[in-house]
Amino acid sequence: MSGKHVLVTGGAGYIGSHTVVEMVTAGFSPVVLDNLSNACPESLKRVEAITGTTIPFYSADLLDKPALQAIFDKHDIEAVVHFAGLKAVGESVAKPLSYYKVNVGGTTNLLEVMIEKGVYNFVFSSSATVYGEPQFLPITESHPAGACINPYGRTKYVIEEILKDLSIAEKNLRVVLLRYFNPIGAHKSGTIGEDPSGIPNNLLPYVSQVAVGRRPELSVYGSDYDTVDGTGVRDYVHVVDLALGHIAALKKLKDISGCKVYNLGTGTGYSVLQVVEAFEKASGKKVPYKIVDRRAGDSASVYADPSLAEKELGWKAERGLTEMCEDCWRWQSQNPQGFKKD
């Protein structure tokens, strides 16, 4: 499939932009679609600078079917990597209809157009949120899924089920579902990274914004969990490792039939305070924090068993927590306001 056009939905976003870089390096020709609701065109300009390649870009929405059809008509698309979607957990609780409409409705539109145009290779950006509260650790792909604790997670699970059903009905369809754990870090150049709009929902962008002086302190939700230091433990995976997981999935598509599921994580959990300590070392900055009450729905520990991805995709996370924090800080310190000009 190398050299063929691959449509990347949400390709201007955090994980999407890093994946586009690795796709170009691996010899693929990405075509990016993004409605820029949670991304910035500047990220793609910087991707072009990193790769020395012009990336075809369409500012379009998955709910706009004619726009989708026009992209497939213009390019010889061989596969689709689907990142696009709304992703804020708290917002999904407040606006569930928007999440179902955009995430599920946008995906069904995309799949309808793909099949209409005879494109049958699909990689989906899913999430470990589909597992809900862990019943055992580490979490394998056979861990029960669907007991999601918020509408965002449920949209990911519903899309997974649609893809499983569709891969039975459409015998030519080949699907890889990638369940990510907690992506952090940034490209080594420090020119692209995570740039959330508004208050960050994830730990690392919040920590780095405190370190760079944009926010006064970090709130640590709960210090009485049954963990190494009482704070929540998560499996943090470098975004470049995650991007390389998508390259491995694209290469795998030719060898599979139906639908395959893989965890992308490191297999190691770190607590909030361990991450703060690692970030302080990497940045040389103090990160003030205060302990506050637990958040409803937060689990004590969540971490992956990523051995199936290593066995079947030949993929393994190579970058450790120190490198994740160093790369995150390089991005944040070089771009204190994210992609916006200071």
N, C-alpha and C positions, 0 to 999 in steps of 0.2 A: 504493500500500500504506500510505501515511501514515494514521495514526489507527487502524489495525488492530493487534490484539495480536500481538506478536512474543515467542515464548518464548526466553529467554536462559539457556542452561545454563551454570553456573559464573559467574553474573552478580554474585556477591558478591566474586569474586576481583579481582586487580589490573587486568587488561585488561577483564574483564567489567564491573566497576563503572564504569570510565571510559566504556565504550561505552554503558552504560545512561543515563548523563548526556547524552551526545550524541544518543541516540535520542529522549529526551524533548524536547530542544531542537529536533530535526528533525520533531517531530510524531508520532512513533511511540508506541505504548503497550506498554512492555515488561512481561513477566511473568517473574519470576526463579525459577529452580530451582537450588539449590546444596546439597550435602550438608555444607558447611562443614568439609570435611576439611583444606582449606588456605586458608580464608577466615574471615571474622568477620562476624556479623550487624551489628556496629557500622558496617561500611562502607556497608551499604544504608541505615541510618539517616541517615548523612551524605549519601549520594546524594539521599535525600528532602529533606534540608535545602537542598542546593544547588539542586535543581530545583523545590522547593515542590510536589512531587507525591507521592502515596502510591503505592508500587510493590508490586503483589501479589507475595508471596514464599512459596515452598514449600521447606521443608527436607526434601529428598527425594533419593533416589539413582537414577541411571539404570539400575541393576541391578534396581530395584523397578518392574516393568512395570505393576502395577495403580495405583501412585502416579502414573506417567506418564499412564496412560489417564484417570485422574480429572482431571488438569490440563487435558488436551485437551477433556474433556467439559465442564469448567466455563467455559473461555474460548474465544472464537472466534479460534483461533490461525491466523494467515495465513502466518507464516514462522518459522523456527527459526535462531537464531545459536548455534552450538555451541562453547563454550569448555571445558566441563567435562572434567576428566581429570587423571591424575597426571602430574607434569612434571619431576621431579628426575632428571637424567641418571644420577648415581651410584647412586641408589636403584634405578633401572630395571635396572642391571647386577646388583645384589644380589637384586632381587625381580622377575624378568622376568614370572613368571606373574601377579602382581598387576597389572602394567602391561597385559598383553594382556587380562586379564579385565575390568578397569575401562575402559580406553580403547577397546579394540575391541568387547568385549561390551556395554559401556554404549552405544556408538554404534549397534550393530546393533539393540539394544532400541529406542532412540529412533527409528530409521528405520522399524522395523516398526510402531510406534505411529503415527508420522506418516502412513504410507501407509494404514494401517487407518482413520485419521480423515480422509483426503483432503487432507492438507497436503503441498504439493509444492515449497515454496521453502526452500532450505537454504544457509546460509553457514557454512563450516567454518574454524575456527582451526587452520591447519596451521603449518608451521615450515620455515625454511631448512635445518633439520637433515636434511630428506629428500634434500638434494643431496649429502650426504657431503663428502668431500674435494674442493674445487673443482678442476675440470679446466681451467677458464678463468675469467677475471675481466673485467668484472663478470659476475655470475651472471644469466643470463636464464631465463625460464620453460622454455625448451627445453633447458636444461642437464640432462644425465642425472640421474635421481632413483632412489632405492632402495638405493644403496650406503651405507646409514646405518651409523654406527659404534657405536650403542648401541640397546638395546631401546626406549627412549623414542622415538627418531627412527623406528625401524621401525614402532611403533604408528601414528604419524602417516602414514607411507607406506602402510601396509596400509589405513587408513581412507580415504585418498585413492583407492586402487585400488577399494575397495568402492563408493565413491561414483561413480566412473567407470563401473563395471560396472552399478550400479543405474540410472544415468541413461540407459543404453542399454536396459535392460529395462523401465523405467518411463518411458514417453514424455512424461509430464506433469512429470517431476521436473526442476527447475532448480537447479543447484548452482554456487556460487562457492567455490573453494578459495583461501584467503589464506595465502600463505607469508610469515610474519613473519621479519624479521631480529632485531635485539636491542632490545626495547622498554625504554625508561627514562623518567625524568621523572615528573611528577605533575600533577594538576589545579591550576590557578592559585590556587585558594582555600587550598591547603595542608592541606585536610581529608581528602582521600583520596590514597592512594599505595601503593607496593609495601611489603608487610609480611610478609616471609617468616617461616615458623615455623622456629625453630632457626637454624643457621648458614646465611647466604645462599649460594645457589649462583651467583648472578649478580654481576657486577662492581660495578654502581652501588649496590645496597643495602649491599654490604660496605664500599665506600668511605665511604658516608654514615654507616654505623654506627661506623666508625673516627673519622670527623670529629666525631661527636656524643659520643664517649667510651665507646661500648658495647663496642668491640673495640680491642685495643692497636695492631695494625698490619695492613696488607694484605700478603698473599703474592702476588707477581707470578710467574706460572708461565712461566719461560723468558725469556731476554733475548738469545738468539742466533738469532732468526728473521730471515729476509731481509725486513725491514721498515724503516721510517724510523728506528726506535731500537732494533730487536731484539725488541720486545715485540709480542704478537699484535694484529692489526688486525681490527676488527669494524665493522659498519654499525649504528650506534645510531639508533633512531627514537623520537621522542617518543610516549608512550602516547596523548596526545590526537590526534595525527595518525593513529595506528593506529586509534583509535576512529572517527575520521571516515572511514577506509577501509572500515569495516564499514557505515557509513551509505551510502556510495557503492555498496557491493556490494548492499545491500538494494534500493536504487533501481534497480540494473542488472537485477535478477532478472526483471522483467517483460519485458525486451527480449531475453532469451537463451533458447536451448533447450540441453538437455544440461548439460555441465560445463565451466566456465571456470576458469583458474588465473591468479593474479596475485601477483607479489612486492610486498610492502610494506616498503620501506626508503628510505633517502635517496639511495643511490648513492655516498655518501662513506664511506670507512673512517677510523676513528681508532684509534690504538694505545692500549694500556693506560696508558702514561705520559702521553700527550696527554689522556686522560680525567681522570687524577689531577690534572694541572696545571689543567685547566679547572674541575674541582671545587674545587680549592684557591682559585682566583680567585673563584668564585661564592660560596663559603662563608666566605672569610676564615680558614679553618682549615688547619693543616698536616695532611697525610695521610701518616704514616710508613709506609714499605713496605720489604719485603725481597725480593730476587730469590731464587727457589727453582727447582728443576728443572722442566722442561716437564711438562705432564700428557699422559698417553697419549691419542692421538686428537685433540688440539688442532691446528687448522690455523694456518698463519702468517697468512693474510689471507682474510677472507670479506666481500664486499660485493655489493650488489644492482645490477642494472639495473632500475630501477622505471618505465621509460618506457612499458611496456604498460599499467600501471595509470593512468598519466596520460592516455594516448591513449584508452583504452576506458572507464575509470571516471570520468575527469575528476578524478582524485585525485593530489595531490602533497604530499609532506612539506614543511611550511612552517617548522617550528621547528628551529633549529640547536643545536649542542652546548652553547653558553653558556646558552641558555634551558632546555635539558633539565636541566643541572646546577643552575641557579638554582631551578627548580621542584622538583627532587628534594630540594634542601637545605631549601627552605621547608617541605615536608612533614615531613622528618626532624627539623628543629629545633623545629617546633611539636608534633611527636609523637615524642619521643625513644624511647619504647617501642612505637611503632606504634599500633595501635588500642587497646592495653591502657591502662588508666588508670595513671598513674605512682603 
